[in-house]
Amino acid sequence: MALGDRRTVTIHYRRLADSVLPNGTTLEESVRSAMSKTVDGIALANRYALRVWECGEDNYFVNNYYDGKKDGHDLVFGDILHFTRGHLQALFDAGQKDAASASVEQMPAPERKEYVHSIMHWMLAGNHAFVIQSLSLKTDTLESYLTWLLKDKTDVVPKTFQTVLASKFDEDVIGGDLADIQELVIGGVATPAPMEPQTQLQQVVTEKITAQSESLETQRTTGWQHAREILATLLGGTANVEKIMKAVPDDADLRVEVRIGYQTKKRQVSREGLKQLETGLRNIPDSQLEVRAKGGSKTADGSIRLHHTASIKLRTAQQGDEVRTGSLLDPNDVLRAMKEALEIFVANGKITDD
């Protein structure tokens, strides 16, 4: 195929963390069990409409689902589609080339169809997860959907279960242990709100946690919504965040910067601390995460997280006598690439079943 028929994507690695499944089952086995559940005699795996999660006006569902067991593979694979019922798609008239402005219309989808906002892809093998995110669908969407599917829709897990998919720092990048991480820097300067003065109030929040010879200091600067999410994680809940937010004037731009550094004088920092960061920071965008380690620093491109770069075929569409390449990824080639990522990570020892 021509170069233009493929797209380079990032396959993000995640692993189930801090969640106990019954009888030692894995996340893969739990999803397989959920998909075999029936509604009026029809298995969820055989009817997409049974897999639609309605979350306010937003709707999410697994459209393409594949159980590798039938072909001798211990994995399940699928996607998640996001749509809004009755959504009106904005279009402009490209034929009005001599007009001062083009007319813009809102068009409904054709009868019996809905516009797709976004599609993401995922694969589960044991408790390992591989994810190709879209612009609007990230790993936290997969966490929420799987929690709904396993707990609310099919009741195959306890009511206390929450899907938490932790990231994993690439030990080849950080040197193999926390002693080689001097600092993690999260976020940056938030874009000021329109029409507001350039001089903004700066509020700095510092949380210090000290245990024996280890110390952790965190600071963060960001916009309102993102600040609430990260501070809730760092400060132990939304109640503590609200106390901070109430001290900020309504017309102020909250700016926080998080710097996480480790200091130890006598003994090695435990792997447990790193695991907590991998879990707590799992939904921070890659572009907002930078590591500063011995020998230099890594840029804020998410390169310290375990991931696999792959070239994926794009789907085509027939338009008259012409075959055109679209923007959607070929699911079969996505599955191939995710299986390849799994094989590579296992072969080089980056992931295990421990």
C-alpha positions in Angstrom: 0.0 0.0 0.0 1.1 3.6 -0.5 2.5 5.5 2.4 -0.6 7.7 2.6 -2.7 4.6 3.3 -1.2 4.1 6.8 -1.0 6.2 9.9 1.6 6.1 12.7 -0.1 5.7 16.1 0.9 5.2 19.7 -0.2 2.1 21.5 -0.3 2.9 25.2 0.3 0.1 27.7 -1.8 -0.1 30.9 -2.3 -2.8 33.6 -5.2 -3.4 36.0 -4.2 -2.0 39.4 -5.8 -1.7 42.8 -8.8 -3.8 41.9 -9.6 -7.3 43.2 -11.5 -9.5 40.9 -13.4 -12.6 42.2 -11.7 -16.0 42.3 -8.4 -14.6 40.9 -10.0 -13.9 37.5 -8.3 -11.5 35.1 -9.8 -8.4 33.4 -9.7 -10.2 30.1 -11.7 -13.2 31.6 -14.2 -10.8 33.2 -14.9 -9.0 30.0 -15.3 -12.3 28.2 -17.8 -13.4 30.9 -19.7 -10.1 30.6 -20.0 -10.5 26.9 -21.4 -14.0 27.3 -24.3 -12.7 29.5 -27.7 -12.8 27.9 -30.6 -10.4 27.7 -33.8 -12.0 26.5 -31.7 -15.0 25.3 -29.3 -12.9 23.3 -25.6 -12.6 24.3 -24.1 -9.1 24.6 -21.4 -10.2 22.2 -24.0 -10.8 19.5 -25.9 -7.5 19.7 -24.2 -4.1 19.9 -27.3 -2.3 21.1 -27.1 -4.3 24.4 -23.6 -2.8 25.0 -24.6 0.9 24.7 -23.8 2.9 27.9 -26.0 6.0 28.1 -24.2 8.7 30.1 -26.3 11.8 30.0 -26.5 12.9 26.4 -23.3 10.9 25.6 -23.5 7.3 24.4 -20.6 4.8 24.3 -20.5 1.3 23.1 -18.2 -1.5 22.0 -18.9 -2.0 18.3 -16.4 -4.5 17.0 -15.7 -7.2 19.6 -13.4 -10.1 19.1 -12.7 -13.0 21.5 -9.3 -14.5 20.7 -10.2 -17.7 22.5 -11.9 -19.1 19.4 -8.5 -18.8 17.6 -6.4 -20.0 20.5 -5.3 -16.6 21.7 -5.8 -15.4 25.3 -7.1 -12.0 24.6 -10.2 -9.9 23.9 -10.2 -7.0 21.5 -12.6 -4.2 20.7 -13.3 -0.5 20.2 -15.4 2.2 21.8 -17.6 4.5 19.7 -18.9 7.8 21.1 -22.1 9.4 19.7 -24.9 11.7 20.7 -28.4 10.8 19.5 -29.8 13.3 17.1 -26.5 15.3 16.8 -26.5 18.0 14.2 -23.3 18.1 12.2 -22.1 21.6 11.1 -21.3 22.0 7.4 -20.3 25.1 5.3 -21.0 25.7 1.7 -17.6 25.4 -0.1 -19.2 26.4 -3.4 -19.7 30.1 -2.3 -16.2 31.1 -3.3 -17.1 34.7 -4.2 -19.1 35.3 -1.0 -17.8 37.4 1.9 -18.6 34.5 4.1 -19.7 30.9 3.6 -23.1 29.8 4.9 -22.9 27.3 7.7 -25.7 24.8 8.3 -26.4 22.1 10.9 -27.4 18.8 9.2 -28.9 15.8 10.9 -27.6 12.3 10.1 -29.4 10.3 7.4 -32.4 8.2 8.6 -31.4 5.3 11.0 -27.9 6.7 11.3 -26.0 8.7 13.9 -22.8 10.7 13.6 -19.8 9.2 15.3 -17.8 11.7 17.4 -14.8 9.5 18.0 -13.5 5.9 18.1 -10.8 4.4 20.3 -9.3 0.8 20.2 -8.3 -1.6 23.0 -7.0 -5.1 23.7 -6.9 -7.0 27.0 -4.6 -10.0 27.6 -4.8 -11.1 31.2 -4.6 -7.9 33.2 -2.6 -6.2 30.5 -4.3 -3.5 28.4 -3.3 -1.9 25.2 -5.0 1.3 24.1 -5.0 3.5 21.0 -6.6 6.8 22.2 -8.5 9.2 20.0 -8.5 13.0 20.4 -11.5 12.9 22.7 -11.5 9.3 24.0 -8.7 8.5 26.4 -7.9 5.6 28.8 -10.2 7.0 31.5 -13.1 6.5 29.0 -12.1 2.8 28.8 -11.9 2.6 32.6 -15.4 4.0 33.0 -17.0 1.9 30.2 -15.5 -1.4 31.6 -16.7 -0.5 35.1 -20.2 0.0 33.8 -20.1 -3.2 31.7 -18.7 -5.4 34.4 -20.5 -4.0 37.4 -23.7 -2.3 36.4 -24.6 -4.0 33.1 -23.7 -7.6 33.8 -22.9 -7.9 37.6 -19.8 -10.1 37.0 -17.7 -8.2 39.6 -18.4 -6.9 43.1 -20.3 -3.6 43.5 -17.1 -2.1 45.0 -15.1 -2.8 41.8 -13.6 0.1 39.9 -11.5 -0.4 36.7 -8.2 1.3 37.3 -5.7 1.0 34.5 -2.3 2.1 35.7 0.5 3.2 33.3 4.0 1.8 33.6 7.2 3.8 33.5 9.7 2.5 31.0 12.7 1.4 33.1 15.1 1.7 30.1 14.3 5.5 30.2 14.4 6.1 34.0 17.3 3.8 34.7 15.4 1.0 36.4 14.6 2.6 39.8 13.4 5.7 41.5 17.0 6.7 42.5 17.5 7.7 38.9 14.4 10.0 38.9 15.4 13.4 40.2 12.1 15.1 39.3 8.8 14.6 37.5 7.3 17.9 36.2 3.6 17.9 35.4 1.7 20.5 33.4 2.6 24.0 32.5 1.1 27.4 32.3 -2.6 27.4 31.6 -3.9 29.6 28.8 -5.6 32.7 30.3 -9.3 33.2 29.7 -10.2 35.5 26.8 -10.5 39.3 27.5 -8.8 38.9 30.9 -5.8 41.1 31.9 -2.4 39.6 31.3 -1.5 39.9 35.0 -3.2 37.1 36.8 -3.3 35.9 40.4 -1.0 33.0 40.9 -1.9 30.5 43.6 0.7 27.9 44.5 -0.4 24.8 46.4 2.2 22.7 48.1 1.7 19.4 49.8 4.6 17.8 51.6 4.7 14.2 52.6 7.7 13.0 54.6 8.4 9.4 55.7 11.7 8.5 57.3 14.5 9.5 54.8 12.1 9.8 51.8 10.3 13.1 50.9 7.7 13.9 48.3 6.9 17.5 47.3 4.1 18.3 44.9 3.1 21.6 43.3 0.9 22.1 40.2 -0.3 24.9 38.0 -3.2 24.5 35.5 -6.7 25.5 34.6 -9.8 25.2 36.8 -11.2 21.8 35.8 -7.8 20.1 35.4 -6.7 21.6 38.7 -9.6 20.1 40.5 -8.9 16.6 39.1 -5.2 16.5 39.9 -5.5 18.2 43.3 -8.2 15.8 44.4 -5.7 13.0 43.7 -2.8 14.7 45.4 -4.7 16.1 48.4 -6.9 13.2 49.2 -10.3 14.2 48.0 -12.5 17.0 46.7 -13.2 18.4 50.1 -9.6 19.5 50.5 -9.6 20.9 47.0 -12.8 23.0 47.7 -11.0 24.7 50.6 -8.3 25.8 48.2 -10.6 26.9 45.5 -12.7 29.0 47.8 -9.6 31.1 48.5 -9.2 32.0 44.9 -11.1 35.1 43.5 -13.7 34.5 40.8 -11.8 36.5 38.2 -8.5 34.8 38.9 -6.6 32.3 36.7 -5.4 29.5 38.9 -1.9 28.4 38.0 -0.3 25.5 39.7 2.8 23.5 38.9 3.5 20.0 40.2 7.0 19.0 40.7 7.6 15.5 42.2 11.1 14.8 43.4 12.6 12.1 45.5 15.4 12.5 48.1 17.0 9.6 50.0 20.2 9.5 52.0 20.6 6.0 53.2 18.4 3.5 51.4 16.9 2.8 48.0 13.4 4.2 47.4 10.9 1.3 47.1 9.2 0.3 43.9 5.9 0.8 45.7 6.3 4.6 45.4 6.8 4.4 41.7 3.7 2.2 41.4 1.7 4.8 43.2 2.8 7.5 40.7 2.1 5.2 37.8 -1.5 4.8 39.0 -2.1 8.3 40.3 -0.7 10.1 37.2 -2.2 7.6 34.7 -4.7 10.1 33.2 -2.3 13.0 33.0 -1.9 13.8 29.2 1.5 12.7 27.9 2.2 16.2 26.7 2.1 17.5 30.3 4.5 15.0 31.7 8.3 15.4 31.8 11.0 13.4 33.6 14.3 14.8 34.8 16.7 12.0 35.5 20.4 11.5 35.9 22.2 12.5 32.7 19.6 14.9 31.5 15.8 15.3 31.0 13.2 13.8 28.8 10.9 16.1 26.9 7.2 16.3 27.7 6.1 13.7 25.1 5.1 10.8 27.4 8.3 8.9 26.4 8.8 7.7 30.0 5.6 5.7 29.9 5.7 2.2 28.3 4.2 2.4 24.8 4.7 1.0 21.3 4.7 2.9 18.0 3.0 1.2 15.1 2.0 1.9 11.5 -1.7 1.0 10.9 -3.6 0.6 7.7 -6.4 3.1 7.1 -9.9 2.0 5.9 -11.0 2.8 2.4 -14.4 3.8 1.0 -15.8 3.4 -2.5 -17.0 6.6 -4.0 -18.3 5.9 -7.5 -15.4 4.4 -9.5 -12.9 5.8 -7.0 -11.6 4.1 -3.9 -10.7 6.8 -1.3 -8.6 6.4 1.8 -10.4 7.6 4.9 -9.3 8.5 8.5 -10.5 5.4 10.3 -8.1 2.7 11.4 -8.4 -0.8 10.1 -9.5 -2.9 13.1 -7.8 -6.0 11.9 -4.5 -4.2 11.5 -5.0 -2.6 14.9 -5.3 -6.0 16.5 -2.2 -7.2 14.7 -0.2 -4.2 16.0 -1.4 -4.7 19.6 -0.5 -8.4 19.5 2.9 -7.4 18.3 3.3 -4.9 21.1 2.4 -7.6 23.6 4.9 -10.0 22.2 7.7 -7.4 22.2 7.0 -6.3 25.8 7.0 -9.9 27.0 10.1 -10.9 25.0 12.2 -7.9 26.4 10.9 -8.4 29.9 9.1 -5.1 30.2 5.9 -6.8 31.4 5.2 -10.0 33.3 2.2 -11.7 34.8 3.4 -11.1 38.3 
